[in-house]
Amino acid sequence: MAISDQLTERIHQTKQNNTHGFFDKIKTKKWVKDLYETLFLPQDDNTEDQLKRNFEAFQETLSDLINTVTGDKIITEKQVDRFFEALPQLYDQLVLDAKSILEFDPAADSLEEVYLAYPGFFATYVYRISHQLWSQEVKILPRVISEYAHSKTGIDIHPGATIGKSFFIDHGTGIVIGETTVIGNNVKIYQGVTLGALNVSKEKAHQKRHPNIEDDVIIYSGATILGGETTIGRESIIGGNVWITQDVPANSLVYHKSEIKIKDNSSLPESLTFVI
């Protein structure tokens, strides 16, 4: 059945009326991936001249992406300059993140292994570059960049979140960190952790909705911490599977106690003898 002229006209009109231009998502993902490899992974040609050429290409691609959104070459040039002026500091922060993983994960043998194989580090890298663009008030692009890491790693970090130095994600799958979350230095987070909002109404979109995690906190797998007024005090340990919607004082241990029974399985309760 042929597509009606009415439908194609409506789609065309909608696209023409978009507030922001659409940019190439494939080009965006390639830019994120290639920048990561240039910063952290060995390549066939590692000379300084080749690195300079790589960064010139990255600048050109970022300029194309931002210009699609802004439609203003002068604004675009300023945004690109700001990003690459910040890149040395971002690189130093990411090296600290990688060293934190190497120091605290017994399974990590080298920085090279972290760079090559750790999804938590890749998600942190994507967060830091997308957060830089977010802080520059570049529209849409930081969200698309952050969703690339989400799709690759299962780790969802909003680019608006604030995360301090030496951030350590272990395993990572299922982690969600909301837009107004504030995380201090030397924080360690395990898989399945949610730092979310208590209220998701649209009226509160511009309010502080997500928790504050102070320095040197450890949050174990499955923990859920909600609310913009919720603060986890420094050097606290949050155990697995807890649900927190109130402040936790510094140097606290929070844990969920469950009862586990072990018995012979020769005679199971009727409710457990089922087949799927």
RADAUR-V39825 format. One record per residue. N is the residue number from 1. RES is the residue in one letter. SS is DSSP state (H for helix, E for strand, - for the rest). PHI is phi in degrees with one decimal (* if undefined). D_FIRST is the distance of its C-alpha to the first C-alpha in Angstrom with 2 decimals. Layout:
N;RES;SS;PHI;D_FIRST
N;RES;SS;PHI;D_FIRST
This chain:
1;M;-;*;0.00
2;A;-;-72.8;3.78
3;I;-;-71.9;6.56
4;S;-;-70.8;8.96
5;D;H;-62.0;12.32
6;Q;H;-63.3;14.11
7;L;H;-66.3;13.05
8;T;H;-62.8;13.95
9;E;H;-66.1;17.07
10;R;H;-63.9;18.09
11;I;H;-62.5;17.86
12;H;H;-61.4;19.80
13;Q;H;-64.9;22.33
14;T;H;-61.6;22.94
15;K;H;-66.5;23.69
16;Q;H;-66.8;25.94
17;N;-;-93.6;27.86
18;N;-;-62.4;28.66
19;T;-;-64.1;32.41
20;H;-;-118.5;32.75
21;G;-;-70.8;31.13
22;F;-;-84.8;29.01
23;F;-;-119.9;30.77
24;D;-;-78.0;29.99
25;K;H;-67.2;30.27
26;I;H;-65.0;30.72
27;K;H;-63.7;33.56
28;T;H;-62.2;35.02
29;K;H;-62.4;35.19
30;K;H;-64.2;36.73
31;W;H;-60.8;39.28
32;V;H;-62.5;40.29
33;K;H;-66.1;40.61
34;D;H;-67.7;42.49
35;L;H;-63.7;44.84
36;Y;H;-59.4;45.69
37;E;H;-64.6;46.48
38;T;H;-67.1;48.63
39;L;H;-72.2;50.53
40;F;H;-127.3;51.18
41;L;-;-112.3;50.38
42;P;-;-67.4;52.20
43;Q;-;-130.7;50.52
44;D;-;-59.1;51.43
45;D;-;-123.1;53.10
46;N;-;-102.9;54.82
47;T;-;-68.9;57.05
48;E;H;-62.5;57.47
49;D;H;-61.9;56.15
50;Q;H;-67.0;52.90
51;L;H;-61.2;52.60
52;K;H;-62.6;53.12
53;R;H;-64.5;50.39
54;N;H;-59.8;48.05
55;F;H;-68.4;48.82
56;E;H;-62.4;48.33
57;A;H;-66.5;44.81
58;F;H;-62.8;44.21
59;Q;H;-62.0;45.44
60;E;H;-64.6;43.15
61;T;H;-65.9;40.04
62;L;H;-61.6;41.02
63;S;H;-60.0;41.62
64;D;H;-62.0;38.09
65;L;H;-66.8;36.64
66;I;H;-68.2;38.91
67;N;H;-64.4;38.53
68;T;H;-61.9;34.77
69;V;H;-80.3;35.67
70;T;H;-84.9;38.75
71;G;-;68.0;38.04
72;D;-;-132.2;41.83
73;K;H;-67.3;43.58
74;I;H;-68.7;46.98
75;I;H;-61.3;45.82
76;T;H;-58.7;43.86
77;E;H;-61.0;46.99
78;K;H;-64.5;49.09
79;Q;H;-65.0;46.67
80;V;H;-63.4;46.55
81;D;H;-59.8;50.35
82;R;H;-61.3;50.83
83;F;H;-63.3;48.71
84;F;H;-75.6;50.54
85;E;H;-69.3;53.89
86;A;H;-83.5;53.17
87;L;H;-58.8;51.99
88;P;H;-58.3;55.55
89;Q;H;-67.7;56.16
90;L;H;-61.8;52.83
91;Y;H;-61.2;53.76
92;D;H;-61.3;57.16
93;Q;H;-62.8;55.62
94;L;H;-68.6;53.26
95;V;H;-62.1;56.18
96;L;H;-63.4;57.94
97;D;H;-61.0;54.91
98;A;H;-64.5;54.90
99;K;H;-64.6;58.66
100;S;H;-64.2;58.32
101;I;H;-62.3;55.99
102;L;H;-61.1;58.44
103;E;H;-72.2;61.37
104;F;H;-107.9;60.04
105;D;-;-100.3;57.71
106;P;-;-59.9;59.93
107;A;-;-81.1;57.10
108;A;-;-88.5;56.86
109;D;-;-101.1;59.21
110;S;-;-161.8;58.56
111;L;H;-63.0;56.74
112;E;H;-59.1;54.87
113;E;H;-65.0;53.47
114;V;H;-60.4;52.43
115;Y;H;-63.8;50.63
116;L;H;-81.8;48.89
117;A;H;-128.5;48.04
118;Y;-;-100.7;48.23
119;P;H;-62.9;44.97
120;G;H;-62.1;47.14
121;F;H;-70.9;48.57
122;F;H;-61.7;45.25
123;A;H;-63.7;43.98
124;T;H;-67.3;47.22
125;Y;H;-57.3;46.79
126;V;H;-63.1;43.30
127;Y;H;-58.0;44.72
128;R;H;-66.3;47.61
129;I;H;-75.1;45.64
130;S;H;-71.3;42.97
131;H;H;-64.9;45.82
132;Q;H;-61.6;47.49
133;L;H;-66.6;44.43
134;W;H;-62.0;44.06
135;S;H;-66.9;47.73
136;Q;-;-85.3;47.10
137;E;-;62.9;44.44
138;V;-;-74.3;41.68
139;K;-;-86.4;38.46
140;I;-;66.7;35.56
141;L;H;-53.0;36.62
142;P;H;-59.2;39.21
143;R;H;-68.5;36.71
144;V;H;-65.1;34.25
145;I;H;-62.7;37.28
146;S;H;-66.1;38.51
147;E;H;-69.7;35.17
148;Y;H;-63.1;35.32
149;A;H;-64.3;38.58
150;H;H;-58.1;37.19
151;S;H;-68.7;34.38
152;K;H;-81.9;36.94
153;T;H;-120.4;39.85
154;G;-;76.9;38.88
155;I;-;-107.9;41.35
156;D;E;-115.0;40.22
157;I;E;-114.7;42.72
158;H;-;-68.4;41.87
159;P;-;-65.2;43.12
160;G;-;-79.7;45.04
161;A;-;-63.5;47.35
162;T;E;-112.8;50.89
163;I;E;-128.8;52.24
164;G;-;-80.1;55.76
165;K;-;-78.5;57.36
166;S;-;53.3;57.37
167;F;-;-84.3;54.31
168;F;E;-124.8;53.83
169;I;E;-107.6;50.68
170;D;E;-108.8;51.23
171;H;-;65.4;48.29
172;G;-;96.0;46.13
173;T;-;-52.3;43.02
174;G;-;88.2;41.99
175;I;-;-71.7;44.20
176;V;E;-128.8;43.00
177;I;E;-124.5;45.05
178;G;-;-77.4;44.15
179;E;-;-57.8;44.27
180;T;-;-102.0;47.79
181;T;-;-63.5;49.46
182;V;E;-123.2;52.77
183;I;E;-119.7;54.11
184;G;-;-81.5;57.56
185;N;-;-88.6;59.08
186;N;-;60.3;59.39
187;V;-;-93.3;56.89
188;K;E;-121.9;55.50
189;I;E;-129.9;52.31
190;Y;E;-105.8;51.03
191;Q;-;-59.8;47.66
192;G;-;77.1;45.87
193;V;-;-80.5;47.77
194;T;E;-119.2;46.19
195;L;E;-111.9;47.75
196;G;E;-126.2;45.78
197;A;-;-105.2;45.93
198;L;-;-79.6;47.33
199;N;-;-126.2;45.35
200;V;-;-110.6;41.80
201;S;-;-66.8;41.50
202;K;H;-64.0;40.00
203;E;H;-63.1;43.25
204;K;H;-101.4;45.10
205;A;-;-59.7;42.85
206;H;-;-104.7;45.73
207;Q;-;-103.5;48.49
208;K;-;-71.6;50.03
209;R;-;-115.4;48.04
210;H;-;-117.2;48.76
211;P;-;-75.7;52.08
212;N;E;-110.9;54.85
213;I;E;-118.0;56.07
214;E;-;-81.7;59.49
215;D;-;-58.5;61.05
216;D;-;63.4;61.62
217;V;-;-90.2;59.51
218;I;E;-115.9;58.00
219;I;E;-121.8;54.99
220;Y;-;-85.1;54.30
221;S;-;-59.5;51.06
222;G;-;81.9;49.10
223;A;-;-72.4;51.06
224;T;E;-123.7;49.40
225;I;E;-125.6;51.09
226;L;E;-126.6;49.75
227;G;-;108.3;50.73
228;G;-;-70.8;51.69
229;E;-;-100.8;55.33
230;T;-;-87.6;55.62
231;T;E;-125.4;57.83
232;I;E;-97.2;58.74
233;G;-;-66.3;62.25
234;R;-;-56.7;63.28
235;E;-;60.2;64.16
236;S;-;-87.2;62.61
237;I;E;-119.8;60.95
238;I;E;-105.8;57.96
239;G;-;-73.0;57.51
240;G;-;-68.0;54.35
241;N;-;66.1;52.18
242;V;-;-84.8;54.07
243;W;E;-123.8;52.58
244;I;E;-125.8;54.32
245;T;-;-131.6;54.00
246;Q;-;-141.5;57.55
247;D;-;-62.4;59.84
248;V;E;-118.9;61.44
249;P;-;-63.7;64.87
250;A;-;-57.7;65.70
251;N;-;61.7;66.83
252;S;-;-97.3;65.19
253;L;E;-118.9;63.87
254;V;E;-114.4;61.04
255;Y;-;-146.8;59.92
256;H;-;-103.9;58.23
257;K;-;-102.1;60.39
258;S;-;-123.3;58.80
259;E;-;-100.9;60.60
260;I;-;-116.2;59.91
261;K;-;-113.7;61.58
262;I;-;-121.3;62.11
263;K;-;-146.9;63.29
264;D;-;-64.4;63.31
265;N;-;-96.3;59.97
266;S;-;-68.7;61.51
267;S;-;-133.2;61.03
268;L;-;-92.2;57.93
269;P;-;-57.9;57.21
270;E;H;-57.0;54.83
271;S;H;-65.8;52.24
272;L;H;-100.7;52.01
273;T;-;-99.7;51.72
274;F;-;-128.3;47.99
275;V;-;-126.8;45.39
276;I;-;-99.1;41.86
